């Protein structure tokens, strides 16, 4: 018998950073898939684009050529569409015969529109990918062998056999070229039976950190939730969440499952022995709720002397639990607060109340624990009154440093289905291509919503406390990270903070009393930015700034240069475009072509990669895409 030819697989982690060396949130999904398919014996190579210098097309071409790749798999979330599509298109441009697989939230949340938007994907993985990819790879191996036998003239039914193998793999979507499968309606796609959630997470091999160059990852801070810590690793102790909030979509299933602590700490012990780990980000949607489990977890973490971050619900917190968490090394407690109006919380199916929020935050604050949380405006039940209630509550509790945001309608969520039914989202495919822009599903008129939006954009910079005697001790212009020093206005302690990301939504906290501050832009940086913008205007005539958040609003509010007639602020959110930006109209991206704009400044650095890919795909006349962080450099030119 002729031996079966093995296929060669390449798993690609998308580039999430602007520059190699920047921090990012390590996506565990593809690392879990990598370890599973490697354990199953497939010929797999992993590629982390966040740690490779150069053009993506050149990096991928080299990997494909070097390892004779037959199949490429990648994935991510819905808002990362442009980054993912760039990988898909690049692979097909190199060799259209290479099979391309995409997984993650972008496929799972709404499979058909995702396949339509990505266009050249051969297989989409719906739900958890570990077992699905092992079975899909096995089916592809069988198909490859059948094709080989057919070419040798040894059989004639190999096509139907291979189709049958693929259709037996649960959790797939792929093109039904003959449209011969039943159950898919008029769709040209075949969707196989749903993949059930893996009940036993312990059965999965630990994520393939080595394959994605974790040693290089440690050199930078992930810069999330106020964390500016290097040597941070992402881990999970559970999957999914037992709640069904209307704004949320669980990419790995609805059923809440927990790892055994024995398995979690076996992995952690291995990581500690291999790497110098200072901090753990628990990537769970919801950390352990039962006191006994939390106590056992904290006892072990105390022994290891490792600090950590996790997400909690306000209805789980007691004084005793806070004491356990504090002694167990929990450094930051993250809460999804969402609203300070009970009518909105009920509409969101949150299962909490304003009274619980008040009680819990006071307990945590009084205990001296660092915490973070956010209010998200724009639920279906949001009215002018409910929005004012939340905003007023926020103003009366500035000490908690709660972030203010708009609801984003993520594919797969209840709000997404509602917006599609009401034709607020008219085209699912275009919505994905546009980057999931914020839309108004509330009871507020667009004008009322725009006024609210301006208030919540201005408030964090105008109403919260600022540091006293702020100094810049060091700056890395390439990554936009600074070392700041300042005197706390609450306790007068002088602090120094390293690796603070400019223009980021993150806070910095006093190391003595916990008072939190926005990292405001120092005066010298504002002056450099305005000087460089003026030079760009002289050279190119017109400039666009892409992205509106409270840092952008603060810049426009305090700058005459940014109010120049030839500077055009842009945002993909139709709601934000109704907001008055101090006399400036906020435009849709189409203004780039209309005005012949050649230079775009990305004013929200954490979205630089997604915006850059969107510009490259849709606006060929743009010559320069600039991270706003670089403009604070006096030697920018």
Buried (B, 14 or more C-beta within 10 A) or exposed (E): EEEEEEBBBBBBBBBBBBBBBBBBBBBBBBBBBBBBBBBBEBBBBBBBBBBBEEEBBEBBBEBBEEBEBBBBBBBBBBBBBBBBBBBBBBBBEBEEEBBBBBBBBBBBBBBBBBBBBBEBBBBBBBBBBBBBBBBBBBBBBBBBBBBBBBEEEEEEEBBEBBBEBBBEBBBBBBBBEEEEBEEBEEBEBBBBEEBEBBEEBBEBBBBBBEBBBBEBBBEBBBBBBBBBBBBBBBBBBBBBBBBBBBBBBBBBBEBBBBBEBEBBBEBBEEBBEEBEBBBBBBBBBBBBBEEEBBBBBBEBBEEBEBBBBBBBBBBBBEEEBBEBBBEBBBBBBBBBBBBBBBBBBBBBEBBBBBEBBBBBBEBBBEBEBBBBBBBBBBBBBBBBEBBEBBBEBBEEBBBBBBBBBBBBBBBBBBBBBBBBEEEBBEEBBEBBBBBBBBBBBBBBEBEBBBBBBBBBBBBBBEEBBEBEEBEBEEBBBBBBBBBBBBBBEBEEEBBEBBBBBBBBBBBBBBEBEBBBBBBBBBEEBBEBBBBBBEEBBEEBEBBBBBBBBBBBBBBBBEBEBBEBEEBBBBBBBBBBBBBEBBEBEBBBBEBBEEBEBBBBBBBBBBBBBBBBBBBEBBBEEBEEBBBBBBBBBEEBE
